[in-house]
Amino acid sequence: YLATFQGSTHCPAWKLTWKSCPPPRVKFFHWLANLERCWTADRLARHGLPHPARCLLCNQAPESIHHLFLACPFSK
Ligand SMILES: [Zn+2]
């Protein structure tokens, strides 16, 4: 059983998502963001759906979950 996890990485983010006490909708959003399942422009593009070319908040970079949470100057 342990051999199946050989070389895998351990991410404790699940504790932040499921062992904290925010409202369930916040937990669900955090879970989606952690899995990169939020409908950002890069995900819309991967699914062939209409999407803006750049971030709608700052108009400086392509929109992705990483950009929105970490790099966007508007959301900092
Ligand atoms: Zn931005």
PDB file of the backbone (N, CA, C, O) and the ligand in Angstrom, with CONECT records:
HET     ZN  A 101       1
ATOM      1  N   TYR A   1       0.831  -1.202   0.000  1.00  0.00           N
ATOM      2  CA  TYR A   1       0.000   0.000   0.000  1.00  0.00           C
ATOM      3  C   TYR A   1       0.864   1.250   0.000  1.00  0.00           C
ATOM      4  O   TYR A   1       0.606   2.169  -0.777  1.00  0.00           O
ATOM      5  N   LEU A   2       1.884   1.310   0.852  1.00  0.00           N
ATOM      6  CA  LEU A   2       2.755   2.486   0.913  1.00  0.00           C
ATOM      7  C   LEU A   2       3.547   2.678  -0.372  1.00  0.00           C
ATOM      8  O   LEU A   2       3.891   3.807  -0.722  1.00  0.00           O
ATOM      9  N   ALA A   3       3.844   1.584  -1.085  1.00  0.00           N
ATOM     10  CA  ALA A   3       4.596   1.693  -2.332  1.00  0.00           C
ATOM     11  C   ALA A   3       3.810   2.462  -3.392  1.00  0.00           C
ATOM     12  O   ALA A   3       4.412   3.067  -4.279  1.00  0.00           O
ATOM     13  N   THR A   4       2.489   2.452  -3.318  1.00  0.00           N
ATOM     14  CA  THR A   4       1.706   3.197  -4.311  1.00  0.00           C
ATOM     15  C   THR A   4       1.897   4.700  -4.166  1.00  0.00           C
ATOM     16  O   THR A   4       1.663   5.441  -5.121  1.00  0.00           O
ATOM     17  N   PHE A   5       2.315   5.166  -2.997  1.00  0.00           N
ATOM     18  CA  PHE A   5       2.528   6.593  -2.774  1.00  0.00           C
ATOM     19  C   PHE A   5       3.999   6.983  -2.868  1.00  0.00           C
ATOM     20  O   PHE A   5       4.359   8.119  -2.559  1.00  0.00           O
ATOM     21  N   GLN A   6       4.863   6.037  -3.297  1.00  0.00           N
ATOM     22  CA  GLN A   6       6.301   6.320  -3.424  1.00  0.00           C
ATOM     23  C   GLN A   6       6.510   7.430  -4.450  1.00  0.00           C
ATOM     24  O   GLN A   6       6.035   7.315  -5.580  1.00  0.00           O
ATOM     25  N   GLY A   7       7.197   8.478  -4.088  1.00  0.00           N
ATOM     26  CA  GLY A   7       7.492   9.580  -4.988  1.00  0.00           C
ATOM     27  C   GLY A   7       6.382  10.610  -5.095  1.00  0.00           C
ATOM     28  O   GLY A   7       6.559  11.619  -5.777  1.00  0.00           O
ATOM     29  N   SER A   8       5.252  10.396  -4.452  1.00  0.00           N
ATOM     30  CA  SER A   8       4.175  11.378  -4.522  1.00  0.00           C
ATOM     31  C   SER A   8       4.454  12.518  -3.551  1.00  0.00           C
ATOM     32  O   SER A   8       5.228  12.376  -2.604  1.00  0.00           O
ATOM     33  N   THR A   9       3.813  13.639  -3.803  1.00  0.00           N
ATOM     34  CA  THR A   9       3.998  14.791  -2.922  1.00  0.00           C
ATOM     35  C   THR A   9       2.821  14.861  -1.952  1.00  0.00           C
ATOM     36  O   THR A   9       1.700  14.468  -2.277  1.00  0.00           O
ATOM     37  N   HIS A  10       3.100  15.361  -0.776  1.00  0.00           N
ATOM     38  CA  HIS A  10       2.079  15.493   0.259  1.00  0.00           C
ATOM     39  C   HIS A  10       1.659  16.948   0.335  1.00  0.00           C
ATOM     40  O   HIS A  10       2.507  17.826   0.495  1.00  0.00           O
ATOM     41  N   CYS A  11       0.393  17.216   0.224  1.00  0.00           N
ATOM     42  CA  CYS A  11      -0.121  18.587   0.281  1.00  0.00           C
ATOM     43  C   CYS A  11      -1.103  18.691   1.449  1.00  0.00           C
ATOM     44  O   CYS A  11      -2.165  18.069   1.419  1.00  0.00           O
ATOM     45  N   PRO A  12      -0.763  19.464   2.467  1.00  0.00           N
ATOM     46  CA  PRO A  12      -1.667  19.578   3.615  1.00  0.00           C
ATOM     47  C   PRO A  12      -2.807  20.563   3.391  1.00  0.00           C
ATOM     48  O   PRO A  12      -3.466  20.956   4.354  1.00  0.00           O
ATOM     49  N   ALA A  13      -3.063  20.979   2.141  1.00  0.00           N
ATOM     50  CA  ALA A  13      -4.110  21.974   1.882  1.00  0.00           C
ATOM     51  C   ALA A  13      -5.493  21.453   2.257  1.00  0.00           C
ATOM     52  O   ALA A  13      -6.389  22.245   2.552  1.00  0.00           O
ATOM     53  N   TRP A  14      -5.682  20.137   2.251  1.00  0.00           N
ATOM     54  CA  TRP A  14      -6.996  19.599   2.591  1.00  0.00           C
ATOM     55  C   TRP A  14      -7.379  19.948   4.025  1.00  0.00           C
ATOM     56  O   TRP A  14      -8.558  20.125   4.333  1.00  0.00           O
ATOM     57  N   LYS A  15      -6.385  20.045   4.896  1.00  0.00           N
ATOM     58  CA  LYS A  15      -6.700  20.413   6.284  1.00  0.00           C
ATOM     59  C   LYS A  15      -7.240  21.835   6.354  1.00  0.00           C
ATOM     60  O   LYS A  15      -8.185  22.113   7.092  1.00  0.00           O
ATOM     61  N   LEU A  16      -6.624  22.749   5.565  1.00  0.00           N
ATOM     62  CA  LEU A  16      -7.087  24.129   5.541  1.00  0.00           C
ATOM     63  C   LEU A  16      -8.510  24.187   5.000  1.00  0.00           C
ATOM     64  O   LEU A  16      -9.316  25.000   5.451  1.00  0.00           O
ATOM     65  N   THR A  17      -8.817  23.329   4.034  1.00  0.00           N
ATOM     66  CA  THR A  17     -10.148  23.339   3.426  1.00  0.00           C
ATOM     67  C   THR A  17     -11.186  22.718   4.343  1.00  0.00           C
ATOM     68  O   THR A  17     -12.219  23.333   4.607  1.00  0.00           O
ATOM     69  N   TRP A  18     -10.935  21.523   4.829  1.00  0.00           N
ATOM     70  CA  TRP A  18     -11.988  20.756   5.492  1.00  0.00           C
ATOM     71  C   TRP A  18     -11.917  20.767   7.005  1.00  0.00           C
ATOM     72  O   TRP A  18     -12.909  20.429   7.651  1.00  0.00           O
ATOM     73  N   LYS A  19     -10.783  21.140   7.609  1.00  0.00           N
ATOM     74  CA  LYS A  19     -10.655  21.161   9.068  1.00  0.00           C
ATOM     75  C   LYS A  19     -10.724  22.565   9.640  1.00  0.00           C
ATOM     76  O   LYS A  19     -10.350  22.773  10.794  1.00  0.00           O
ATOM     77  N   SER A  20     -11.192  23.536   8.862  1.00  0.00           N
ATOM     78  CA  SER A  20     -11.350  24.898   9.361  1.00  0.00           C
ATOM     79  C   SER A  20     -12.849  25.178   9.538  1.00  0.00           C
ATOM     80  O   SER A  20     -13.681  24.318   9.249  1.00  0.00           O
ATOM     81  N   CYS A  21     -13.180  26.357  10.002  1.00  0.00           N
ATOM     82  CA  CYS A  21     -14.577  26.614  10.356  1.00  0.00           C
ATOM     83  C   CYS A  21     -15.256  27.711   9.548  1.00  0.00           C
ATOM     84  O   CYS A  21     -16.194  28.314  10.071  1.00  0.00           O
ATOM     85  N   PRO A  22     -14.854  28.022   8.297  1.00  0.00           N
ATOM     86  CA  PRO A  22     -15.638  28.999   7.529  1.00  0.00           C
ATOM     87  C   PRO A  22     -16.945  28.375   7.060  1.00  0.00           C
ATOM     88  O   PRO A  22     -17.141  27.168   7.202  1.00  0.00           O
ATOM     89  N   PRO A  23     -17.841  29.186   6.504  1.00  0.00           N
ATOM     90  CA  PRO A  23     -19.098  28.642   5.974  1.00  0.00           C
ATOM     91  C   PRO A  23     -18.818  27.616   4.866  1.00  0.00           C
ATOM     92  O   PRO A  23     -17.778  27.676   4.209  1.00  0.00           O
ATOM     93  N   PRO A  24     -19.738  26.691   4.667  1.00  0.00           N
ATOM     94  CA  PRO A  24     -19.514  25.638   3.661  1.00  0.00           C
ATOM     95  C   PRO A  24     -19.248  26.177   2.264  1.00  0.00           C
ATOM     96  O   PRO A  24     -18.469  25.579   1.522  1.00  0.00           O
ATOM     97  N   ARG A  25     -19.873  27.294   1.881  1.00  0.00           N
ATOM     98  CA  ARG A  25     -19.631  27.834   0.541  1.00  0.00           C
ATOM     99  C   ARG A  25     -18.179  28.288   0.379  1.00  0.00           C
ATOM    100  O   ARG A  25     -17.620  28.186  -0.713  1.00  0.00           O
ATOM    101  N   VAL A  26     -17.562  28.790   1.460  1.00  0.00           N
ATOM    102  CA  VAL A  26     -16.160  29.197   1.409  1.00  0.00           C
ATOM    103  C   VAL A  26     -15.273  27.967   1.304  1.00  0.00           C
ATOM    104  O   VAL A  26     -14.299  27.966   0.550  1.00  0.00           O
ATOM    105  N   LYS A  27     -15.599  26.920   2.054  1.00  0.00           N
ATOM    106  CA  LYS A  27     -14.844  25.665   1.956  1.00  0.00           C
ATOM    107  C   LYS A  27     -14.920  25.111   0.544  1.00  0.00           C
ATOM    108  O   LYS A  27     -13.918  24.658  -0.009  1.00  0.00           O
ATOM    109  N   PHE A  28     -16.124  25.149  -0.042  1.00  0.00           N
ATOM    110  CA  PHE A  28     -16.306  24.621  -1.389  1.00  0.00           C
ATOM    111  C   PHE A  28     -15.507  25.431  -2.397  1.00  0.00           C
ATOM    112  O   PHE A  28     -14.880  24.855  -3.286  1.00  0.00           O
ATOM    113  N   PHE A  29     -15.516  26.776  -2.277  1.00  0.00           N
ATOM    114  CA  PHE A  29     -14.741  27.616  -3.189  1.00  0.00           C
ATOM    115  C   PHE A  29     -13.254  27.338  -3.035  1.00  0.00           C
ATOM    116  O   PHE A  29     -12.542  27.249  -4.035  1.00  0.00           O
ATOM    117  N   HIS A  30     -12.768  27.201  -1.808  1.00  0.00           N
ATOM    118  CA  HIS A  30     -11.354  26.917  -1.579  1.00  0.00           C
ATOM    119  C   HIS A  30     -10.975  25.576  -2.204  1.00  0.00           C
ATOM    120  O   HIS A  30      -9.899  25.436  -2.785  1.00  0.00           O
ATOM    121  N   TRP A  31     -11.858  24.599  -2.080  1.00  0.00           N
ATOM    122  CA  TRP A  31     -11.613  23.275  -2.654  1.00  0.00           C
ATOM    123  C   TRP A  31     -11.511  23.386  -4.178  1.00  0.00           C
ATOM    124  O   TRP A  31     -10.606  22.815  -4.786  1.00  0.00           O
ATOM    125  N   LEU A  32     -12.450  24.129  -4.795  1.00  0.00           N
ATOM    126  CA  LEU A  32     -12.404  24.310  -6.253  1.00  0.00           C
ATOM    127  C   LEU A  32     -11.139  25.056  -6.682  1.00  0.00           C
ATOM    128  O   LEU A  32     -10.505  24.681  -7.668  1.00  0.00           O
ATOM    129  N   ALA A  33     -10.772  26.103  -5.954  1.00  0.00           N
ATOM    130  CA  ALA A  33      -9.570  26.862  -6.301  1.00  0.00           C
ATOM    131  C   ALA A  33      -8.322  26.007  -6.149  1.00  0.00           C
ATOM    132  O   ALA A  33      -7.401  26.111  -6.958  1.00  0.00           O
ATOM    133  N   ASN A  34      -8.279  25.169  -5.128  1.00  0.00           N
ATOM    134  CA  ASN A  34      -7.129  24.294  -4.913  1.00  0.00           C
ATOM    135  C   ASN A  34      -6.973  23.283  -6.040  1.00  0.00           C
ATOM    136  O   ASN A  34      -5.854  22.912  -6.395  1.00  0.00           O
ATOM    137  N   LEU A  35      -8.085  22.842  -6.599  1.00  0.00           N
ATOM    138  CA  LEU A  35      -8.053  21.892  -7.717  1.00  0.00           C
ATOM    139  C   LEU A  35      -7.981  22.596  -9.070  1.00  0.00           C
ATOM    140  O   LEU A  35      -7.988  21.939 -10.111  1.00  0.00           O
ATOM    141  N   GLU A  36      -7.910  23.950  -9.063  1.00  0.00           N
ATOM    142  CA  GLU A  36      -7.911  24.761 -10.282  1.00  0.00           C
ATOM    143  C   GLU A  36      -9.133  24.459 -11.132  1.00  0.00           C
ATOM    144  O   GLU A  36      -9.025  24.287 -12.346  1.00  0.00           O
ATOM    145  N   ARG A  37     -10.289  24.394 -10.498  1.00  0.00           N
ATOM    146  CA  ARG A  37     -11.547  24.104 -11.184  1.00  0.00           C
ATOM    147  C   ARG A  37     -12.463  25.320 -11.263  1.00  0.00           C
ATOM    148  O   ARG A  37     -13.622  25.188 -11.655  1.00  0.00           O
ATOM    149  N   CYS A  38     -11.964  26.503 -10.899  1.00  0.00           N
ATOM    150  CA  CYS A  38     -12.773  27.712 -11.027  1.00  0.00           C
ATOM    151  C   CYS A  38     -12.807  28.122 -12.494  1.00  0.00           C
ATOM    152  O   CYS A  38     -11.852  27.883 -13.233  1.00  0.00           O
ATOM    153  N   TRP A  39     -13.894  28.732 -12.910  1.00  0.00           N
ATOM    154  CA  TRP A  39     -14.068  29.082 -14.321  1.00  0.00           C
ATOM    155  C   TRP A  39     -13.350  30.382 -14.643  1.00  0.00           C
ATOM    156  O   TRP A  39     -13.982  31.418 -14.850  1.00  0.00           O
ATOM    157  N   THR A  40     -12.037  30.320 -14.684  1.00  0.00           N
ATOM    158  CA  THR A  40     -11.239  31.457 -15.115  1.00  0.00           C
ATOM    159  C   THR A  40     -11.077  31.388 -16.627  1.00  0.00           C
ATOM    160  O   THR A  40     -11.467  30.403 -17.254  1.00  0.00           O
ATOM    161  N   ALA A  41     -10.501  32.436 -17.212  1.00  0.00           N
ATOM    162  CA  ALA A  41     -10.390  32.511 -18.678  1.00  0.00           C
ATOM    163  C   ALA A  41      -9.572  31.365 -19.243  1.00  0.00           C
ATOM    164  O   ALA A  41      -9.912  30.839 -20.303  1.00  0.00           O
ATOM    165  N   ASP A  42      -8.507  30.963 -18.569  1.00  0.00           N
ATOM    166  CA  ASP A  42      -7.690  29.866 -19.110  1.00  0.00           C
ATOM    167  C   ASP A  42      -8.467  28.555 -19.121  1.00  0.00           C
ATOM    168  O   ASP A  42      -8.291  27.744 -20.031  1.00  0.00           O
ATOM    169  N   ARG A  43      -9.307  28.338 -18.143  1.00  0.00           N
ATOM    170  CA  ARG A  43     -10.119  27.106 -18.127  1.00  0.00           C
ATOM    171  C   ARG A  43     -11.220  27.174 -19.186  1.00  0.00           C
ATOM    172  O   ARG A  43     -11.516  26.177 -19.844  1.00  0.00           O
ATOM    173  N   LEU A  44     -11.827  28.361 -19.347  1.00  0.00           N
ATOM    174  CA  LEU A  44     -12.829  28.523 -20.396  1.00  0.00           C
ATOM    175  C   LEU A  44     -12.210  28.248 -21.762  1.00  0.00           C
ATOM    176  O   LEU A  44     -12.832  27.615 -22.615  1.00  0.00           O
ATOM    177  N   ALA A  45     -10.974  28.731 -21.968  1.00  0.00           N
ATOM    178  CA  ALA A  45     -10.288  28.507 -23.248  1.00  0.00           C
ATOM    179  C   ALA A  45     -10.026  27.022 -23.470  1.00  0.00           C
ATOM    180  O   ALA A  45     -10.186  26.529 -24.587  1.00  0.00           O
ATOM    181  N   ARG A  46      -9.626  26.304 -22.427  1.00  0.00           N
ATOM    182  CA  ARG A  46      -9.364  24.863 -22.568  1.00  0.00           C
ATOM    183  C   ARG A  46     -10.614  24.099 -22.973  1.00  0.00           C
ATOM    184  O   ARG A  46     -10.534  23.071 -23.645  1.00  0.00           O
ATOM    185  N   HIS A  47     -11.783  24.612 -22.556  1.00  0.00           N
ATOM    186  CA  HIS A  47     -13.038  23.947 -22.877  1.00  0.00           C
ATOM    187  C   HIS A  47     -13.685  24.509 -24.135  1.00  0.00           C
ATOM    188  O   HIS A  47     -14.800  24.122 -24.484  1.00  0.00           O
ATOM    189  N   GLY A  48     -12.988  25.428 -24.828  1.00  0.00           N
ATOM    190  CA  GLY A  48     -13.496  25.972 -26.076  1.00  0.00           C
ATOM    191  C   GLY A  48     -14.645  26.938 -25.898  1.00  0.00           C
ATOM    192  O   GLY A  48     -15.454  27.106 -26.810  1.00  0.00           O
ATOM    193  N   LEU A  49     -14.734  27.577 -24.746  1.00  0.00           N
ATOM    194  CA  LEU A  49     -15.813  28.520 -24.457  1.00  0.00           C
ATOM    195  C   LEU A  49     -15.300  29.950 -24.631  1.00  0.00           C
ATOM    196  O   LEU A  49     -14.099  30.194 -24.518  1.00  0.00           O
ATOM    197  N   PRO A  50     -16.201  30.895 -24.904  1.00  0.00           N
ATOM    198  CA  PRO A  50     -15.768  32.287 -25.041  1.00  0.00           C
ATOM    199  C   PRO A  50     -15.155  32.799 -23.739  1.00  0.00           C
ATOM    200  O   PRO A  50     -15.642  32.514 -22.645  1.00  0.00           O
ATOM    201  N   HIS A  51     -14.073  33.563 -23.892  1.00  0.00           N
ATOM    202  CA  HIS A  51     -13.356  34.046 -22.717  1.00  0.00           C
ATOM    203  C   HIS A  51     -12.641  35.349 -23.048  1.00  0.00           C
ATOM    204  O   HIS A  51     -12.304  35.590 -24.207  1.00  0.00           O
ATOM    205  N   PRO A  52     -12.405  36.186 -22.055  1.00  0.00           N
ATOM    206  CA  PRO A  52     -11.647  37.413 -22.299  1.00  0.00           C
ATOM    207  C   PRO A  52     -10.165  37.076 -22.501  1.00  0.00           C
ATOM    208  O   PRO A  52      -9.650  36.115 -21.930  1.00  0.00           O
ATOM    209  N   ALA A  53      -9.486  37.894 -23.333  1.00  0.00           N
ATOM    210  CA  ALA A  53      -8.076  37.640 -23.625  1.00  0.00           C
ATOM    211  C   ALA A  53      -7.181  37.941 -22.429  1.00  0.00           C
ATOM    212  O   ALA A  53      -6.152  37.294 -22.235  1.00  0.00           O
ATOM    213  N   ARG A  54      -7.581  38.929 -21.629  1.00  0.00           N
ATOM    214  CA  ARG A  54      -6.757  39.331 -20.477  1.00  0.00           C
ATOM    215  C   ARG A  54      -7.635  39.434 -19.238  1.00  0.00           C
ATOM    216  O   ARG A  54      -8.863  39.422 -19.325  1.00  0.00           O
ATOM    217  N   CYS A  55      -6.995  39.534 -18.106  1.00  0.00           N
ATOM    218  CA  CYS A  55      -7.691  39.660 -16.830  1.00  0.00           C
ATOM    219  C   CYS A  55      -8.613  40.887 -16.871  1.00  0.00           C
ATOM    220  O   CYS A  55      -8.186  41.975 -17.256  1.00  0.00           O
ATOM    221  N   LEU A  56      -9.865  40.705 -16.477  1.00  0.00           N
ATOM    222  CA  LEU A  56     -10.824  41.802 -16.515  1.00  0.00           C
ATOM    223  C   LEU A  56     -10.571  42.831 -15.423  1.00  0.00           C
ATOM    224  O   LEU A  56     -11.062  43.956 -15.516  1.00  0.00           O
ATOM    225  N   LEU A  57      -9.829  42.478 -14.408  1.00  0.00           N
ATOM    226  CA  LEU A  57      -9.565  43.406 -13.310  1.00  0.00           C
ATOM    227  C   LEU A  57      -8.399  44.340 -13.616  1.00  0.00           C
ATOM    228  O   LEU A  57      -8.487  45.542 -13.362  1.00  0.00           O
ATOM    229  N   CYS A  58      -7.313  43.806 -14.155  1.00  0.00           N
ATOM    230  CA  CYS A  58      -6.118  44.619 -14.359  1.00  0.00           C
ATOM    231  C   CYS A  58      -5.750  44.788 -15.828  1.00  0.00           C
ATOM    232  O   CYS A  58      -4.987  45.697 -16.153  1.00  0.00           O
ATOM    233  N   ASN A  59      -6.256  43.957 -16.719  1.00  0.00           N
ATOM    234  CA  ASN A  59      -5.967  44.018 -18.157  1.00  0.00           C
ATOM    235  C   ASN A  59      -4.466  43.949 -18.445  1.00  0.00           C
ATOM    236  O   ASN A  59      -3.984  44.595 -19.376  1.00  0.00           O
ATOM    237  N   GLN A  60      -3.727  43.174 -17.654  1.00  0.00           N
ATOM    238  CA  GLN A  60      -2.270  43.107 -17.832  1.00  0.00           C
ATOM    239  C   GLN A  60      -1.776  41.717 -18.178  1.00  0.00           C
ATOM    240  O   GLN A  60      -0.704  41.581 -18.766  1.00  0.00           O
ATOM    241  N   ALA A  61      -2.522  40.682 -17.834  1.00  0.00           N
ATOM    242  CA  ALA A  61      -2.040  39.317 -18.031  1.00  0.00           C
ATOM    243  C   ALA A  61      -3.225  38.406 -18.308  1.00  0.00           C
ATOM    244  O   ALA A  61      -4.360  38.751 -17.978  1.00  0.00           O
ATOM    245  N   PRO A  62      -2.977  37.240 -18.912  1.00  0.00           N
ATOM    246  CA  PRO A  62      -4.064  36.273 -19.078  1.00  0.00           C
ATOM    247  C   PRO A  62      -4.605  35.843 -17.714  1.00  0.00           C
ATOM    248  O   PRO A  62      -3.854  35.673 -16.754  1.00  0.00           O
ATOM    249  N   GLU A  63      -5.917  35.674 -17.656  1.00  0.00           N
ATOM    250  CA  GLU A  63      -6.553  35.342 -16.376  1.00  0.00           C
ATOM    251  C   GLU A  63      -6.413  33.856 -16.073  1.00  0.00           C
ATOM    252  O   GLU A  63      -6.775  33.008 -16.888  1.00  0.00           O
ATOM    253  N   SER A  64      -5.890  33.555 -14.906  1.00  0.00           N
ATOM    254  CA  SER A  64      -5.813  32.181 -14.401  1.00  0.00           C
ATOM    255  C   SER A  64      -6.043  32.251 -12.899  1.00  0.00           C
ATOM    256  O   SER A  64      -6.037  33.332 -12.309  1.00  0.00           O
ATOM    257  N   ILE A  65      -6.244  31.103 -12.294  1.00  0.00           N
ATOM    258  CA  ILE A  65      -6.478  31.099 -10.849  1.00  0.00           C
ATOM    259  C   ILE A  65      -5.232  31.581 -10.106  1.00  0.00           C
ATOM    260  O   ILE A  65      -5.333  32.249  -9.078  1.00  0.00           O
ATOM    261  N   HIS A  66      -4.062  31.236 -10.634  1.00  0.00           N
ATOM    262  CA  HIS A  66      -2.804  31.701 -10.033  1.00  0.00           C
ATOM    263  C   HIS A  66      -2.704  33.217 -10.121  1.00  0.00           C
ATOM    264  O   HIS A  66      -2.318  33.881  -9.159  1.00  0.00           O
ATOM    265  N   HIS A  67      -3.060  33.761 -11.292  1.00  0.00           N
ATOM    266  CA  HIS A  67      -2.991  35.212 -11.464  1.00  0.00           C
ATOM    267  C   HIS A  67      -3.961  35.912 -10.512  1.00  0.00           C
ATOM    268  O   HIS A  67      -3.594  36.891  -9.862  1.00  0.00           O
ATOM    269  N   LEU A  68      -5.198  35.414 -10.428  1.00  0.00           N
ATOM    270  CA  LEU A  68      -6.198  36.088  -9.604  1.00  0.00           C
ATOM    271  C   LEU A  68      -5.836  36.101  -8.129  1.00  0.00           C
ATOM    272  O   LEU A  68      -6.060  37.099  -7.445  1.00  0.00           O
ATOM    273  N   PHE A  69      -5.279  35.004  -7.629  1.00  0.00           N
ATOM    274  CA  PHE A  69      -5.001  34.919  -6.194  1.00  0.00           C
ATOM    275  C   PHE A  69      -3.624  35.455  -5.814  1.00  0.00           C
ATOM    276  O   PHE A  69      -3.449  35.961  -4.705  1.00  0.00           O
ATOM    277  N   LEU A  70      -2.640  35.354  -6.716  1.00  0.00           N
ATOM    278  CA  LEU A  70      -1.274  35.662  -6.319  1.00  0.00           C
ATOM    279  C   LEU A  70      -0.634  36.828  -7.059  1.00  0.00           C
ATOM    280  O   LEU A  70       0.176  37.549  -6.475  1.00  0.00           O
ATOM    281  N   ALA A  71      -0.973  37.032  -8.319  1.00  0.00           N
ATOM    282  CA  ALA A  71      -0.215  37.986  -9.118  1.00  0.00           C
ATOM    283  C   ALA A  71      -0.987  39.229  -9.530  1.00  0.00           C
ATOM    284  O   ALA A  71      -0.362  40.232  -9.874  1.00  0.00           O
ATOM    285  N   CYS A  72      -2.277  39.211  -9.513  1.00  0.00           N
ATOM    286  CA  CYS A  72      -3.062  40.348 -10.004  1.00  0.00           C
ATOM    287  C   CYS A  72      -2.883  41.553  -9.077  1.00  0.00           C
ATOM    288  O   CYS A  72      -3.165  41.453  -7.883  1.00  0.00           O
ATOM    289  N   PRO A  73      -2.414  42.699  -9.612  1.00  0.00           N
ATOM    290  CA  PRO A  73      -2.229  43.866  -8.740  1.00  0.00           C
ATOM    291  C   PRO A  73      -3.558  44.413  -8.204  1.00  0.00           C
ATOM    292  O   PRO A  73      -3.582  45.052  -7.151  1.00  0.00           O
ATOM    293  N   PHE A  74      -4.649  44.170  -8.911  1.00  0.00           N
ATOM    294  CA  PHE A  74      -5.946  44.662  -8.449  1.00  0.00           C
ATOM    295  C   PHE A  74      -6.446  43.895  -7.232  1.00  0.00           C
ATOM    296  O   PHE A  74      -7.071  44.479  -6.347  1.00  0.00           O
ATOM    297  N   SER A  75      -6.181  42.603  -7.179  1.00  0.00           N
ATOM    298  CA  SER A  75      -6.713  41.789  -6.078  1.00  0.00           C
ATOM    299  C   SER A  75      -5.765  41.703  -4.891  1.00  0.00           C
ATOM    300  O   SER A  75      -6.102  41.076  -3.886  1.00  0.00           O
ATOM    301  N   LYS A  76      -4.587  42.317  -4.981  1.00  0.00           N
ATOM    302  CA  LYS A  76      -3.665  42.284  -3.833  1.00  0.00           C
ATOM    303  C   LYS A  76      -4.140  43.198  -2.731  1.00  0.00           C
ATOM    304  O   LYS A  76      -3.491  43.298  -1.689  1.00  0.00           O
TER     305      LYS A  76
HETATM  306 ZN    ZN A 101      -5.359  40.773 -13.016  1.00  0.00          ZN2+
END
